[in-house]
Amino acid sequence: MISGYFDPASCGSKTQKTSYEEIALSLGLSESLNEIVFFTDLKDEVVAAIEAGIRCVHVDRPGNVPEDGRAHV
């Protein structure tokens, strides 16, 4: 179930661990961060989410510039 959409205006930079702690608080899950699964196409956001204790899925979105420098097809 998708419970929310969080952009920088609502939670701050998602490259910071504290942003994920704020997201968890807003969802009422501040004591259960491992119940959250975060999907992103940005490596720095994956790192921050994991540091906060949130499970994370690194997705590959067509049209985005890949972080490894290779072109998407």
Secondary structure, 3 states (H helix, E strand, C coil): CCCCCCCHHHHCCCCCHHHHHHHHHHCCCCCCHHHCEEEECCHHHHHHHHHHCCEEEECCCCCCCCCCCCCCC
